[in-house]
């Protein structure tokens, strides 16, 4: 992976971010502009209010969700328009739209949770990824033979098969869930038999919310506070971002009231953040966890985080990978990305020292943008 020794590190928010001409960054300017025009033209079909005219929240429509666990429990805010940026070696090659606007970012929050898990490992709060979570997190969540066998690795790879309810949401709500273009969610929410922990992948927001709660229990501090202190402030992010939980996700730890935060905006809440701040996090990952010569995140953790899971080869620890039996053609196997509904994405290729952030591009067009951006390389 590239390191800060040969990658420009942008100054803190509020200072000028150095730019570089497309040709000097290794792009054909006309082709790159065509890729950006494509992204602008392929705006998400989601209404800007994030509610349809009949009042339905876009997420519930997107995932064909109704029933006892579909209540919106966190804040929802109107979104902005298409926006994005491209970095080469940390410098701005291109930027469009309002990249400072703090919009909802949905499941990109999951990838931030993976970063926080890396800090917990570094601090010794998680002794062993393969240790049952029950060994360090008490309460009813991991009682019984099935839930008691779940490890931190299982939660990070979305293969835990945890069964239960937390903050008013049951794991059943995401049974049989599919994601991505062409997803068939006709059976979503229909209960199925659980597999042994670690043997079956399922994209399940309730289980990720459980992981965030478990990390809160280990840090004994609100996760947004830990993220700001350990990652976002050191990489010079703005102070505009926030991470909101549910109105019923407050818990008491050491006599203090804290809010557990979710891994997305499925039921509202989640990470509200701008594209520029996302780009800083992407650049930190691309640089192997090093920022301006300072190691903020273990390079070993990033390697683990971006390693294929045994139950889904194109998934690591809450990050997507271009690996497995069906990699995206024309895209390097070193490419990884954080993905949120809407669509929002942080796309990284450490081997080429490239970072791209996309906000509110149609879900069918993300691959098309990446293909056009890579085709613009000279």
C-alpha positions as a printed NumPy array, in Angstrom:
array([[  0.   ,   0.   ,   0.   ],
       [  1.144,   3.582,  -0.563],
       [  2.386,   5.437,   2.484],
       [  2.499,   9.079,   3.455],
       [  6.17 ,   9.101,   2.396],
       [  5.08 ,   9.577,  -1.223],
       [  1.466,  10.666,  -0.902],
       [  0.4  ,  14.255,  -0.317],
       [ -1.535,  14.747,   2.924],
       [ -4.191,  17.467,   2.724],
       [ -4.235,  20.068,   5.491],
       [ -7.058,  20.299,   7.998],
       [-10.55 ,  21.345,   6.979],
       [-10.718,  25.063,   6.221],
       [ -7.375,  25.178,   4.441],
       [ -6.825,  24.78 ,   0.708],
       [ -6.751,  21.206,  -0.592],
       [ -4.05 ,  20.994,  -3.235],
       [ -5.268,  20.101,  -6.704],
       [ -3.532,  18.478,  -9.651],
       [ -4.346,  18.725, -13.36 ],
       [ -5.85 ,  15.542, -14.841],
       [ -2.946,  15.097, -17.27 ],
       [ -0.379,  15.3  , -14.457],
       [ -2.441,  12.793, -12.465],
       [ -2.38 ,  10.37 , -15.391],
       [ -5.856,  11.035, -16.828],
       [ -7.09 ,  12.071, -20.217],
       [ -8.929,  15.286, -19.325],
       [-11.73 ,  14.874, -21.868],
       [-12.453,  11.269, -20.91 ],
       [-12.403,  12.123, -17.218],
       [-14.816,  14.992, -17.789],
       [-17.091,  12.567, -19.642],
       [-17.027,  10.213, -16.649],
       [-17.983,  13.072, -14.327],
       [-20.754,  14.198, -16.689],
       [-22.052,  10.627, -16.585],
       [-22.132,  10.693, -12.765],
       [-23.97 ,  14.029, -12.739],
       [-26.537,  12.793, -15.248],
       [-27.213,   9.536, -13.382],
       [-28.707,  11.015, -10.236],
       [-30.306,   8.675,  -7.731],
       [-33.994,   8.054,  -8.3  ],
       [-34.645,   8.603,  -4.602],
       [-36.683,  11.75 ,  -3.903],
       [-34.659,  14.567,  -2.376],
       [-36.918,  14.549,   0.698],
       [-36.17 ,  10.804,   1.142],
       [-39.938,  10.316,   1.372],
       [-42.293,   9.537,  -1.474],
       [-45.441,  11.595,  -2.041],
       [-47.48 ,   9.083,  -0.049],
       [-45.165,   9.623,   2.939],
       [-43.276,   6.333,   2.715],
       [-39.565,   6.436,   3.618],
       [-37.359,   5.487,   0.665],
       [-35.506,   2.755,   2.545],
       [-38.658,   0.834,   3.342],
       [-39.699,   0.958,  -0.312],
       [-36.199,   0.049,  -1.518],
       [-36.119,  -3.063,   0.674],
       [-39.804,  -3.983,   0.436],
       [-40.219,  -3.65 ,   4.167],
       [-43.36 ,  -3.466,   6.262],
       [-44.549,  -4.919,   9.508],
       [-43.652,  -4.696,  13.175],
       [-40.009,  -3.588,  12.792],
       [-40.362,  -0.93 ,  10.088],
       [-40.826,   2.122,  12.341],
       [-38.408,   4.965,  11.58 ],
       [-36.594,   5.497,  14.875],
       [-33.878,   8.036,  13.98 ],
       [-33.668,  11.409,  12.223],
       [-34.08 ,  11.672,   8.444],
       [-32.946,  14.714,   6.464],
       [-33.45 ,  15.882,   2.908],
       [-30.549,  14.954,   0.647],
       [-28.511,  17.08 ,  -1.732],
       [-27.759,  16.519,  -5.384],
       [-25.069,  14.495,  -7.13 ],
       [-21.588,  15.244,  -5.834],
       [-18.195,  13.663,  -5.766],
       [-14.46 ,  13.981,  -6.033],
       [-11.419,  12.076,  -7.249],
       [ -8.025,  12.034,  -5.535],
       [ -4.717,  10.948,  -7.011],
       [ -1.898,  10.727,  -4.515],
       [ -4.111,  12.646,  -2.105],
       [ -4.535,  15.636,  -4.434],
       [ -7.82 ,  16.74 ,  -5.952],
       [ -8.053,  15.773,  -9.604],
       [-11.747,  16.619,  -9.916],
       [-14.628,  17.748,  -7.742],
       [-18.3  ,  18.351,  -8.492],
       [-21.433,  19.232,  -6.586],
       [-21.542,  20.226,  -2.928],
       [-18.849,  18.027,  -1.38 ],
       [-19.115,  19.699,   2.027],
       [-22.828,  19.031,   2.552],
       [-23.509,  16.658,   5.481],
       [-25.984,  14.194,   4.029],
       [-27.104,  10.794,   5.26 ],
       [-24.702,   8.148,   4.047],
       [-26.486,   4.891,   4.91 ],
       [-24.298,   1.759,   5.032],
       [-20.985,   3.513,   4.525],
       [-21.314,   3.8  ,   8.309],
       [-20.63 ,   0.055,   8.489],
       [-17.124,   0.595,   7.131],
       [-16.517,   3.228,   9.809],
       [-17.577,   0.638,  12.396],
       [-14.868,  -1.661,  11.008],
       [-12.33 ,   1.13 ,  11.571],
       [-13.513,   1.487,  15.17 ],
       [-13.186,  -2.267,  15.661],
       [ -9.553,  -1.918,  14.582],
       [ -9.008,   0.662,  17.3  ],
       [-10.614,  -1.666,  19.845],
       [ -8.206,  -4.426,  18.826],
       [ -5.237,  -2.045,  19.054],
       [ -6.352,  -0.979,  22.541],
       [ -6.689,  -4.588,  23.723],
       [-10.451,  -4.171,  24.185],
       [-10.926,  -7.054,  21.767],
       [ -8.344,  -9.652,  22.725],
       [ -8.956, -12.092,  19.893],
       [-11.3  , -11.79 ,  16.91 ],
       [-12.105, -15.467,  17.252],
       [-13.066, -15.206,  20.904],
       [-16.818, -15.383,  21.606],
       [-18.223, -11.887,  22.117],
       [-19.903, -13.215,  25.263],
       [-16.47 , -13.395,  26.915],
       [-16.306,  -9.593,  27.132],
       [-19.886,  -8.348,  26.608],
       [-22.399,  -9.496,  29.199],
       [-26.165,  -9.278,  29.14 ],
       [-28.812, -11.286,  27.292],
       [-27.457, -10.741,  23.785],
       [-25.213, -13.794,  23.645],
       [-26.991, -16.248,  25.922],
       [-27.567, -19.794,  24.742],
       [-25.479, -22.186,  22.677],
       [-26.147, -20.512,  19.322],
       [-25.603, -16.833,  20.146],
       [-22.93 , -17.768,  22.679],
       [-20.734, -19.177,  19.909],
       [-20.68 , -15.908,  17.928],
       [-17.266, -14.249,  17.649],
       [-16.184, -10.722,  16.775],
       [-15.013, -12.009,  13.388],
       [-18.489, -13.366,  12.652],
       [-20.07 ,  -9.983,  13.378],
       [-17.501,  -8.145,  11.256],
       [-18.009, -10.488,   8.295],
       [-21.832, -10.508,   8.614],
       [-21.854, -14.259,   9.103],
       [-22.901, -14.335,  12.773],
       [-26.473, -15.58 ,  12.237],
       [-27.293, -13.888,  15.549],
       [-30.929, -14.241,  16.554],
       [-32.705, -11.756,  18.77 ],
       [-33.914,  -8.195,  19.108],
       [-32.073,  -4.985,  19.943],
       [-33.469,  -1.444,  20.12 ],
       [-36.85 ,  -2.669,  18.94 ],
       [-35.574,  -4.371,  15.769],
       [-35.457,  -8.148,  15.273],
       [-32.835,  -9.909,  13.165],
       [-35.781, -11.427,  11.283],
       [-36.479,  -8.088,   9.564],
       [-33.486,  -8.715,   7.25 ],
       [-33.878, -12.458,   6.759],
       [-33.732, -13.299,   3.028],
       [-32.575,  -9.775,   2.21 ],
       [-30.764,  -9.056,  -1.034],
       [-28.924,  -5.886,  -2.021],
       [-27.722,  -4.296,  -5.22 ],
       [-29.252,  -3.837,  -8.691],
       [-31.811,  -6.513,  -9.458],
       [-32.191,  -7.588,  -5.826],
       [-35.263,  -9.705,  -5.122],
       [-36.625,  -8.806,  -1.706],
       [-40.002, -10.48 ,  -2.157],
       [-39.23 , -12.807,   0.778],
       [-37.447, -10.253,   2.944],
       [-38.562, -10.498,   6.554],
       [-39.811, -14.06 ,   6.248],
       [-38.276, -16.088,   9.049],
       [-35.834, -18.793,   8.032],
       [-33.81 , -21.327,  10.01 ],
       [-30.517, -19.998,  11.301],
       [-27.232, -21.569,  10.26 ],
       [-24.291, -22.166,  12.619],
       [-22.384, -18.934,  13.34 ],
       [-19.681, -18.262,  10.774],
       [-21.158, -20.504,   8.087],
       [-23.615, -18.253,   6.237],
       [-23.46 , -14.651,   4.952],
       [-26.452, -12.362,   5.277],
       [-26.578,  -8.589,   4.984],
       [-28.394,  -7.791,   8.195],
       [-28.58 ,  -4.288,   9.665],
       [-29.797,  -5.432,  13.079],
       [-26.685,  -7.563,  13.571],
       [-24.439,  -4.648,  12.59 ],
       [-26.283,  -2.464,  15.099],
       [-25.508,  -5.157,  17.657],
       [-21.814,  -4.987,  16.75 ],
       [-21.847,  -1.201,  17.242],
       [-23.474,  -1.682,  20.645],
       [-20.837,  -4.25 ,  21.623],
       [-18.065,  -1.828,  20.634],
       [-19.754,   0.859,  22.737],
       [-19.673,  -1.55 ,  25.663],
       [-15.953,  -2.186,  25.15 ],
       [-14.916,   1.452,  24.677],
       [-17.375,   2.602,  27.352],
       [-17.598,   5.846,  25.381],
       [-19.909,   6.919,  22.538],
       [-18.518,   5.676,  19.221],
       [-18.791,   9.098,  17.525],
       [-16.622,  10.527,  20.297],
       [-13.98 ,   7.828,  19.8  ],
       [-14.061,   8.248,  16.015],
       [-13.692,  12.023,  16.23 ],
       [-10.811,  11.888,  18.7  ],
       [ -8.843,   9.006,  17.189],
       [ -9.526,   9.324,  13.458],
       [-11.505,  12.287,  12.158],
       [ -9.761,  15.122,  13.979],
       [ -6.261,  13.739,  13.272],
       [ -7.051,  13.476,   9.528],
       [ -8.326,  17.048,   9.493],
       [-12.019,  16.329,   8.908],
       [-14.616,  19.027,   9.406],
       [-16.598,  19.331,  12.617],
       [-19.85 ,  19.205,  10.636],
       [-20.317,  15.427,  10.547],
       [-22.447,  13.65 ,  13.131],
       [-23.565,  10.119,  13.915],
       [-27.128,   9.812,  15.151],
       [-28.774,   6.826,  16.806],
       [-32.39 ,   5.937,  17.527],
       [-34.608,   7.603,  20.079],
       [-34.675,   4.271,  21.948],
       [-30.969,   3.367,  21.6  ],
       [-29.74 ,   5.107,  24.736],
       [-28.009,   2.936,  27.33 ],
       [-26.319,   3.586,  30.652],
       [-22.636,   2.709,  31.08 ],
       [-20.684,   3.583,  34.216],
       [-23.551,   5.791,  35.318],
       [-23.544,   7.818,  32.092],
       [-26.264,   7.92 ,  29.449],
       [-24.928,   7.165,  25.968],
       [-26.515,   6.583,  22.587],
       [-25.648,   3.48 ,  20.608],
       [-25.375,   4.334,  16.901],
       [-26.461,   2.213,  13.927],
       [-24.531,   0.995,  10.91 ],
       [-26.72 ,   2.903,   8.476],
       [-29.919,   4.832,   7.89 ],
       [-32.237,   1.848,   7.426],
       [-34.558,   3.204,  10.117],
       [-33.222,   6.752,  10.103],
       [-30.17 ,   8.081,  11.872],
       [-26.677,   6.953,  11.013],
       [-23.705,   8.92 ,   9.741],
       [-24.391,  12.408,   8.356],
       [-21.227,  13.538,   6.587],
       [-19.788,  15.322,   3.545],
       [-17.919,  13.862,   0.584],
       [-14.663,  15.616,   1.507],
       [-14.648,  14.01 ,   4.944],
       [-15.361,  10.626,   3.351],
       [-12.397,  11.195,   1.04 ],
       [-10.099,  11.759,   3.999],
       [-11.142,   8.436,   5.532],
       [-10.646,   6.755,   2.155],
       [ -7.192,   8.285,   1.84 ],
       [ -6.254,   7.047,   5.326],
       [ -7.205,   3.495,   4.317],
       [ -5.367,   3.838,   0.991],
       [ -2.254,   4.934,   2.888],
       [ -2.293,   1.888,   5.117],
       [ -3.559,   3.717,   8.202],
       [ -0.795,   6.333,   8.193],
       [ -1.516,  10.066,   8.069],
       [  1.319,  12.587,   7.776],
       [  3.74 ,  10.018,   9.159],
       [  1.53 ,   9.09 ,  12.115],
       [ -0.025,   5.632,  12.371],
       [ -3.679,   6.112,  13.277],
       [ -4.848,   2.641,  12.331],
       [ -2.754,  -0.513,  12.264],
       [ -1.662,  -1.517,   8.734],
       [ -2.177,  -5.094,   9.89 ],
       [ -5.792,  -4.261,  10.736],
       [ -6.378,  -2.723,   7.316],
       [ -4.949,  -5.864,   5.728],
       [ -7.367,  -8.009,   7.755],
       [-10.257,  -5.636,   7.126],
       [ -9.764,  -5.929,   3.37 ],
       [ -9.272,  -9.715,   3.256],
       [-11.963, -11.898,   1.665],
       [-14.418, -13.538,   4.052],
       [-14.878, -17.316,   3.86 ],
       [-18.634, -16.942,   3.354],
       [-18.469, -14.135,   0.728],
       [-15.263, -13.596,  -1.237],
       [-16.06 ,  -9.994,  -2.206],
       [-16.636,  -8.93 ,   1.406],
       [-14.131,  -8.216,   4.15 ],
       [-14.82 ,  -6.632,   7.518],
       [-17.805,  -4.491,   6.454],
       [-15.953,  -3.371,   3.292],
       [-16.639,  -4.554,  -0.266],
       [-13.82 ,  -6.025,  -2.375],
       [-13.363,  -6.608,  -6.105],
       [-12.441, -10.252,  -5.618],
       [-14.062, -13.65 ,  -5.684],
       [-15.534, -15.702,  -8.502],
       [-17.174, -12.716, -10.25 ],
       [-14.966,  -9.611,  -9.954],
       [-16.024,  -6.517, -11.874],
       [-14.281,  -6.674, -15.276],
       [-11.683,  -4.026, -15.947],
       [-11.426,  -3.107, -12.266],
       [ -8.222,  -3.994, -10.372],
       [ -8.468,  -6.739,  -7.771],
       [ -6.914,  -4.262,  -5.335],
       [ -9.999,  -2.023,  -5.474],
       [-12.193,  -1.841,  -2.351],
       [-15.168,   0.276,  -1.447],
       [-17.579,   1.349,   1.245],
       [-21.132,   1.398,  -0.056],
       [-24.335,   3.005,   1.141],
       [-27.828,   3.021,  -0.312],
       [-28.858,   5.975,  -2.32 ],
       [-26.142,   5.381,  -3.768],
       [-23.162,   6.689,  -1.805],
       [-19.668,   5.222,  -2.144],
       [-16.023,   5.578,  -1.143],
       [-14.038,   3.78 ,  -3.856],
       [-10.334,   3.103,  -3.236],
       [ -7.536,   1.495,  -5.188],
       [ -4.407,   1.663,  -3.005],
       [ -2.262,   0.193,  -5.794],
       [ -3.008,   3.195,  -8.039],
       [ -3.205,   5.672,  -5.137],
       [ -6.753,   6.545,  -6.238],
       [ -9.725,   7.534,  -4.096],
       [-13.146,   8.491,  -5.434],
       [-16.255,   9.501,  -3.502],
       [-19.712,   9.411,  -5.09 ],
       [-22.887,  10.907,  -3.621],
       [-26.385,  10.173,  -4.896],
       [-25.614,   8.312,  -8.108],
       [-28.179,   5.796,  -9.37 ],
       [-27.43 ,   2.28 ,  -8.163],
       [-27.279,   0.996, -11.748],
       [-24.671,   3.612, -12.711],
       [-21.943,   3.207, -10.087],
       [-20.089,   0.522, -12.031],
       [-20.435,   2.597, -15.198],
       [-18.771,   5.568, -13.551],
       [-15.893,   3.457, -12.234],
       [-15.385,   1.925, -15.679],
       [-15.306,   5.362, -17.304],
       [-12.973,   6.788, -14.673],
       [-10.507,   3.914, -15.098],
       [-10.786,   4.109, -18.894],
       [ -9.689,   7.756, -18.644],
       [ -6.322,   6.682, -17.228],
       [ -3.403,   7.153, -19.645]])
